[in-house]
């Protein structure tokens, strides 16, 4: 049997969770392979890049989409369990589950919003046909990137609060701040309540410093917290600061830093994930595709 597309995998994948227990990814691959009557050769088929198995990859994308719609939850890394909404969807859609059905949920519409990079996976065939191959590649890259960034943020939230310290140290050094990793680690080594505070070098020589606060929060960071941070800067006679959170900032907090004289940079969860992606923190290269064009100079000689 041919390997099904990722949308066809969605309902059987959700149904595999209907027993209400936590399932590991490798268990789900075996269950779904049996469901679709795939033989060993089918299961071993690789992506064109050779980086992973095709069936496993499609299960991963199916899981991503139904999880973003709130049908599955991840209690721990590598585990998934059905939600109440997932049970309702199994009841209401006994035949098929696909992207059109998922779009009825606010969380999923936000995930697939027009400004979201996930528009690379599109169920509108006319729009697909209007794209050049290069545009399709670009959209596919943005789709993968968006999902990796989402997974990075999820990993940060599932990790120990102290792990954020390591992430910040690795990130600021990779970005060229903090001097050496040893210097940055010592400067940021004292933990506070679910976060870290410290002073880092703006340049390797330490000609200027930046006061930093990083907290693993789930709720919105409001103006009062930023005002406290600004007060701490004044107490240190510091002119620059960075406030990092795994959640987001209120509009009042953003407006406040825009009005004050000192320079405070706010980095929320999505921006932190983007910086981690750009600077190679917590991610590894999966594959590289080289796109070539005709060398006109070669043929004109």
Buried (B, 14 or more C-beta within 10 A) or exposed (E): EEBBEBBBBBBBBBBBBEEEEBBEEEBBBEBBBEBBEBEEEBBEEEBEEEEEBBBBBBBBBBBBBBBBBBBBBBEEEEBBBBBEBBBEBBEEBEEEBBBEBBBEBEBBBEBBEEEBBBBBBBEEEEEEEEBEEEEEBBBEEBBBBBBBBBBBBBBBBEBEBEEBBBBBBBBBBBEEBBBEEEBBBBBBEEBEEBBBBBBBBBEEEEEEBBBBBBBBBEEBBBBEBBBEBBEBBEEEEBBBBBBBBBBBBBEEBBEBBEEEEBEBEBBBBBBBBBBBBBBEBBBEEEEEEEEEEEEEEEEEE
